[in-house]
């Protein structure tokens, strides 16, 4: 019995040694890509010290935090190979719960304040936007993120989020070659036609879904659909983002969904 026990122990020890054998990494499969598909932009609605505290010590996090005017200008809080908790319940083009497949950038910005005259959003310093664009270019180049998968938090969660808000200059990201943008002449031509006969709520819902949003398909202009329209307008037509369907919004949607980029 003692001999049998010793033999069994020896076999276990050999098994343990085998499990820690050196792994050969000299051969790399050609069929592979980054797990990262999305780049999601947020504002913190906090100042820099509070942003750092919340994003590093509480139940939310982001891969990067871009400061406003105080150096260092960019903090990496989560390694890109690990998941950060920034997107929450989220959807885009049939993909849901985007935390595992996204990189999150938080931007220090107060967000908004409600006044007797209405809600007022805070602008982003140009130097800060330049840092965001440079960081985004670097991330996109390394992970080959598709232009239509560079999004704001409001777009992937329009029923509960509004960041990075209507003053975030998405057009600058388009000018930098990061995201698609509707051609102004095409929009103007489509708007002239749509002014004559505005599509119904079902048309807007279908186009918003084609663009990428999770939106009800009820044919009714309900609150959920208005929230999605607000998110769309805040990005592409920030001068007016009240969730009301109009010819300009319809034209923007029509051009964006007709150019083969979505």
C-alpha positions in Angstrom: 0.0 0.0 0.0 2.8 2.4 0.9 4.5 1.7 -2.5 1.2 2.3 -4.3 0.8 5.6 -2.5 4.3 6.7 -3.4 3.7 5.8 -7.1 0.5 7.8 -7.1 2.2 10.8 -5.5 5.0 10.6 -8.0 2.4 10.5 -10.9 0.7 13.6 -9.5 4.0 15.4 -9.2 4.8 14.6 -12.8 1.3 15.8 -13.9 1.9 19.1 -12.1 5.3 19.5 -13.8 3.6 18.8 -17.2 0.9 21.5 -16.6 3.6 24.1 -16.2 5.5 23.1 -19.4 6.8 26.0 -21.5 4.3 27.2 -24.2 5.7 27.6 -27.7 4.6 31.1 -29.1 6.8 31.0 -32.2 3.9 30.3 -34.5 1.1 32.9 -35.0 -2.2 32.2 -36.7 -3.0 34.5 -39.6 -6.7 34.3 -39.0 -7.2 36.7 -36.0 -8.1 40.2 -35.1 -8.4 42.5 -32.0 -11.2 41.8 -29.7 -11.8 45.5 -29.6 -14.5 46.6 -32.0 -15.8 49.9 -30.5 -14.5 53.1 -29.3 -16.9 54.9 -26.9 -16.5 58.6 -25.9 -17.9 60.0 -22.7 -17.8 63.1 -20.6 -17.2 62.8 -16.8 -19.6 65.6 -15.6 -16.9 66.0 -12.9 -13.6 67.9 -12.5 -10.3 66.2 -12.9 -9.6 65.1 -9.2 -13.2 63.7 -8.8 -13.0 62.1 -12.2 -9.8 60.3 -11.3 -11.2 59.2 -7.9 -14.5 57.9 -9.3 -12.9 56.1 -12.3 -10.2 54.5 -10.3 -11.8 53.7 -6.9 -15.5 53.0 -7.7 -17.6 50.6 -9.7 -17.1 52.4 -13.0 -13.9 52.8 -15.0 -12.6 53.7 -18.4 -9.4 52.8 -20.3 -8.4 56.5 -20.7 -9.2 59.8 -19.1 -8.4 63.0 -21.0 -8.0 66.0 -18.8 -8.9 69.6 -19.5 -6.0 71.9 -18.8 -3.9 70.3 -16.1 -0.9 68.0 -16.9 -0.6 65.2 -17.4 -3.1 65.5 -20.1 -4.1 61.8 -20.6 -4.3 59.0 -18.0 -4.5 55.3 -18.8 -6.6 53.7 -16.0 -7.3 50.3 -17.5 -5.0 48.2 -19.8 -6.6 47.9 -23.3 -6.4 44.1 -23.0 -8.8 44.2 -20.0 -12.4 45.2 -19.8 -13.4 48.6 -18.3 -16.9 49.3 -16.9 -17.9 52.3 -18.9 -20.7 51.4 -21.4 -23.2 49.6 -19.2 -26.4 48.4 -20.9 -25.7 49.3 -24.5 -26.5 48.4 -28.0 -25.3 49.2 -31.5 -26.1 47.4 -34.8 -27.3 44.3 -32.9 -24.3 44.2 -30.6 -25.2 44.5 -26.9 -23.4 44.9 -23.6 -20.4 46.6 -25.3 -18.0 46.7 -22.4 -16.0 43.5 -23.4 -15.6 44.7 -27.0 -14.9 48.4 -26.5 -12.4 50.9 -25.3 -13.7 53.8 -23.3 -12.4 57.3 -23.3 -13.7 59.6 -20.6 -13.3 63.4 -21.2 -13.1 65.8 -18.2 -16.1 68.1 -18.8 -18.8 69.5 -16.4 -21.5 68.2 -18.7 -24.5 70.5 -18.2 -26.4 72.7 -15.8 -30.1 73.3 -15.7 -31.0 77.0 -15.6 -34.3 78.9 -15.7 -33.7 79.4 -19.4 -33.1 75.7 -20.0 -30.2 73.2 -20.0 -26.8 74.7 -20.7 -23.9 72.4 -21.9 -20.3 73.2 -21.4 -17.8 73.5 -24.3 -14.6 71.4 -24.7 -11.3 73.3 -24.9 -9.7 72.9 -28.3 -6.5 71.6 -26.9 -8.5 68.8 -25.1 -10.2 67.9 -28.4 -6.8 67.7 -30.1 -5.7 65.2 -27.4 -8.9 63.2 -27.9 -8.4 63.0 -31.6 -4.7 62.0 -31.3 -5.6 59.3 -28.8 -8.5 58.0 -30.9 -6.2 57.8 -34.0 -3.7 55.7 -32.0 -6.3 53.4 -30.7 -8.1 53.0 -34.0 -4.8 52.2 -35.8 -3.9 49.5 -33.4 -7.3 47.8 -33.3 -8.6 48.6 -36.8 -11.8 50.0 -35.4 -14.4 50.7 -38.1 -15.3 54.4 -38.4 -19.0 53.8 -37.8 -18.1 52.1 -34.5 -16.6 55.3 -33.0 -19.6 56.4 -30.9 -20.8 58.5 -28.0 -22.3 57.0 -24.8 -25.6 58.6 -25.8 -25.7 56.6 -29.0 -25.3 53.2 -27.5 -27.6 54.0 -24.5 -30.0 56.8 -25.7 -32.6 56.0 -23.1 -30.4 56.9 -20.2 -27.3 58.8 -21.3 -26.6 62.1 -23.1 -22.8 62.3 -23.1 -20.6 63.5 -24.6 -23.3 66.1 -25.3 -24.2 68.4 -28.2 -21.1 70.5 -27.9 -18.7 67.7 -28.5 -17.3 68.5 -32.0 -17.9 65.3 -33.9 -17.3 67.1 -37.2 -13.7 67.6 -36.1 -13.3 63.8 -35.8 -14.8 63.5 -39.3 -12.3 66.1 -40.7 -9.6 64.0 -39.0 -10.7 61.0 -41.0 -12.0 59.1 -38.0 -15.7 58.9 -38.7 -18.1 59.2 -41.7 -20.0 62.4 -42.1 -23.0 63.2 -44.4 -22.3 65.3 -47.5 -23.8 68.7 -47.0 -24.9 69.0 -50.7 -26.6 65.6 -50.6 -28.3 66.6 -47.4 -29.6 69.9 -48.8 -30.9 68.1 -51.9 -32.7 65.4 -49.9 -34.1 68.0 -47.4 -35.7 70.0 -50.2 -37.6 66.9 -51.3 -38.5 65.8 -47.8 -39.9 69.2 -46.9 -42.7 68.5 -49.3 -43.7 65.2 -47.6 -42.2 64.4 -44.2 -41.9 60.6 -43.6 -43.9 59.0 -40.8 -42.6 57.8 -37.5 -42.2 54.2 -38.8 -39.8 55.5 -41.5 -37.7 57.3 -38.9 -37.6 54.2 -36.7 -36.4 52.0 -39.6 -33.7 54.5 -40.6 -32.5 54.9 -37.1 -32.2 51.2 -36.7 -30.4 50.9 -40.0 -28.0 53.5 -38.9 -27.3 51.4 -35.7 -29.5 52.5 -32.9 -31.6 50.2 -30.7 -35.0 51.8 -31.4 -38.6 50.6 -31.1 -40.3 49.6 -34.4 -43.8 50.5 -33.5 -44.7 53.2 -36.0 -45.5 55.5 -33.1 -43.4 58.6 -32.1 -43.1 57.5 -28.5 -40.6 58.8 -25.8 -38.1 56.1 -26.6 -38.0 57.1 -30.2 -37.6 60.7 -29.3 -34.7 59.9 -27.1 -33.0 58.2 -30.0 -33.7 61.1 -32.3 -32.2 63.4 -29.7 -29.0 61.4 -29.6 -28.8 61.4 -33.4 -29.5 65.1 -33.7 -27.0 66.0 -30.9 -24.3 64.4 -33.0 -25.2 65.5 -36.5 -27.3 68.6 -36.0 -26.5 70.0 -32.6 -28.1 73.4 -33.3 -31.5 71.7 -32.6 -31.8 68.4 -30.8 -35.3 68.3 -29.4 -36.2 64.8 -30.7 -38.8 66.2 -33.2 -38.7 64.5 -36.6 -38.2 67.1 -39.3 -37.0 67.3 -42.9 -33.3 68.1 -42.0 -33.1 65.1 -39.6 -34.7 62.9 -42.2 -32.3 64.1 -44.9 -29.3 63.4 -42.6 -30.6 59.9 -41.9 -31.3 59.2 -45.5 -27.8 60.3 -46.7 -26.0 58.4 -43.9 -27.9 55.2 -44.5 -27.7 55.4 -48.3 -23.9 55.8 -48.8 -23.0 52.2 -48.1 -21.1 53.1 -44.9 -23.5 51.5 -42.4 
